[in-house]
Amino acid sequence: MSRYGARRQVEIVRELMRQERRARSRGSLLGRFGGLLLPFLQTAVFTLLFGVLLRVRGTPAGYLSFALVGIVAWRVYARALSAAAGSLRRSTVLLHSFPLPVHVVAAAAVGGAFGDALLSAPIVAAVVLLLGAGTMEPAALLLWGSTALLLHAIVALGAGLLLAVAGAFFSDVGRAISPLLAVLLFASPVVYPLSVVPARWQTLYLANPVTAAIESYRAALLGAAPAPASGLLAAFAVALATLAGGFALARWSDQRVRDVL
């Protein structure tokens, strides 16, 4: 590929990421601030339900901070999958007019969601510090923060590629992803601690890369006990397998997707 072609692809990917971010705020009551404010509103609701009414115990910090970290991490993952599921259909004209691989289009949608996460991360850290719940030790922040982000990005990209291809062939994938994610939120310890899960199921829970990522974020920001090494290794294995499968499917179906769209 020529230098011009590679540079042109990079420009298109950047524009796709900008369009993805603009699309989420278009027609929204909260506009561009929705991505920052909605996690706090959602955290307030779960804090009232689980922290005040049900009095959930076993969280490593105050429930508000505990839930905030989990919800922000989950929302990034959910936005990435929702964006990827419809990314190829939204880019039909582009795919027919420019030889951009379908996996690049899907990756741009996922990247747009993680771009928002980078903006919200300092705000979440500041809130945790203001609430007096976080330790923010530099070593833990670097180790567990980078572990969480890497794991989070790998599984989001892998699952996003799978959903993008499925969404190109079946239009109802995009419509089904939001209610499915709403259910799956409770299958991961986003608003409840892992300690409430029966011990015999905890290994299976930690094999879920999203669970391991959230536990690592909490270790970085709240001083919580990190996930055991065996759980992290299993989570990375699942995440990498998902990424490999998503990439292989996208490469295999590249021309088929263009023919269908």
N, C-alpha and C positions, 0 to 999 in steps of 0.2 A: 504494500500500500504506500502511495506517495506521501511525502510530508504534508502536502496540502490536504490530502484526504484524511489523514489522521487528525490534523488540526481542525478540519471541518467537523469531524465526528465529535471531538471534544466540545466544540462550540454548541453543537446540537444537544449534547447531553446536558450541558449547563443550562441551556434554554428549557429543556424538558423539566429539569429540577426546579427552575424558577416558576414554570407554569404549574407544576404540581403544588407548590407552596401557595401560589396565588389562587388556585382553584379551591383550596380548602377554606380560604377566607372569603371568597366571593359569595355573596348572599347570606353570609353569617351575621347574626345579630351582634356578636362581639368582634367581628372583623378580624384583623391581623392579630389581635390580642387573645382570640379564642383559644389558640393552642397553649397559651400560658395560663389563662384564667380557668378554663374548664377542669384541668386536673385538680386545682384547689377546691373548686366547687364539689367535684366528685369526692375528694378526700373528706370534705366537711360532712357530706351525707354518710359516708361509711364510718366516719368517726362517731357520729351520732348513733348509728345503728349498732356497730360492733364495740366501739370504745366506751360509750355511755350506757346504752340500753342493755346490751348483752355482756358488757364488761369482760371483753376478751383479755386473757392474761398470757404471759409468756413472751411478750414482745420485748426486744432488747432495749428499747427506748420508749418514750411516750408514744401512745398509739397514733397520734396525729402525724408525727414525723415518720413513724414506721409505715403507715399507710401511704403517705405522700410519695416516698421513694418507690414503693411498689407500683403505685398507680401511674406515676410518670413513666416508669420503665415499660409497663404494660401498654400504655397508650402509644408510645413510640412504635412498639411491635405491631399493635393493631392497625395504626395508620399506615405503616409500611406494607402490610399484607393487603389492606383495602385498596391502597393506591396501585399496587402491583397487579391485583386481580383484573382491573380494567384498563391497565396501561396500554396493552397492545391494541385493543379496540379503539381507544382514544387516539392512537397514533397510526391509524390505517393509512391516511394520506402520506404520511412521512415514510412508512415502510414500503409503499409502492413507488415512491419518488426518489428514495435515497437508499443505497445498500447498507443500511445500518442494521447490524445483527439484532434479533429480537431480544437476546439476553441483555444487550446494552440498554434497550428501552426499558425493560423491567427493572434493571439495576438502577437506572436513573430515578424511577419512581420510589424505590426503596431509599435511595440516597437523599431524596427530598425530605422524607420523613426524618431521617437521622440528622439532616441539617437543622431542623427545628429543635431536635433534642440538644444539640450543641448550644443553642441559644437559651434553652430553659435550664440546663444543668447548673450554671452559676446561681440562678435564682433559687433553685431547690436547695443548693448547698447553703446559701445565705439564710433561707428560712429555717433549715435544720439547726444552724448555729444560733440564730435568734431564739429558737425554742429551747436551746440548751440541751439538745438531745444528742448531738454529734460530737465525736472525738476529733475527726479530721487529722489523724496522724499522717504525716507525709508519706511514710513507708507504706502504710496500709492503703492510703489513697492511691498511690502509684500502682501498687501490686494488684489490689483487688478491683480498683477502678478500671485499669487497662484490661484485666481478665474479663470483667463483666462486659465492657464495651466490645471487645473482640468476639466473645461468645454471642452476644446480642446481635451483632452485625452479621455474623456468619449464618446463624439460623434464620434471621429475617430475610437475608438475601436468598438462601436456599429455598425456603418456603415461598418467598415471593416469586421466584422463577417458576416453580411448579404451578402456583396459582395463576400466573400470567398466561402460561400456555393453556391451562384448563379454561381460563376466562375467554381466550381467543376462540375456542371451539364451542364453548357452552355459555351463553349469555347469562344464565341464571347463577353462575358462580359468583359474579359480582354482587348480585342481590342477596345471596345466601351468606356471604362472608361476615357481614356485620352481626346478625343474630347468632351465628355460630361463635364468633369471638366473645360475645356477651356471655354465652354459656361457659366457654373455656376459661374466662377470667376466674371462675370459681374452682377450676381444676388445677390452678397454680396458686401458691401461697402469696397472693397479691395483697389481700386484705385480712389475712389470718396468718399466724406464724406456723412455720413448718413443724414446730413441736406438737401441735394439736393433731397432726397426721399420725395414725398408728405406726409404730416402729417398723412393722413388716412392709409398709408401703413407702417408707421414706426413700429407700434406694431407687424405687421406680420413679418417684417424684423428682429426684435429683437428676435422673437420666433425661428429664425434660430440660433442654437447654435454657428455656425461658426461666424456669425455676432456679437453675444454677446461676443464671445471670443476675436475677433479682437478689438472691442471697449474697452474691458477691458485691452488688451495689450497696447493700446494707452493711456488709463488712467494711466497705470503704468509707461510708458516710456516717454510720451509726455506731461503729465499733462492735457490731454483732459478730458472733462466731461464724467464720467462713464455712462454706460447704466442704466436706471431707474430700481428700484428693481423689478417692475412688469415684465419688459422685461427679467431680469436675471432669475426670477423664472420660467417664461414660457420657456426660453431656457434650463434651467436645467431639467424641466419636459420632454421636447422633447428629450433631450440627454439621460436621464435615460430610457425613454420608448424605444428609439432606442437600447440602450445597452441591456435592458431586452429582447427585441424581437430578437436581434442578438444572444444572448447567448442561448435563448430557441430554436431557429431554429438550431443552431450548435449542441446542445445536442440531439435534436430530430432526426437530419439527420446524426449523426455520422456514424452509420453502413452503411447507404445508400450511403454516400459519398465514403466509402471504397469499396463498391460493384461497384460503377460507375467508379472509377478511375482505 
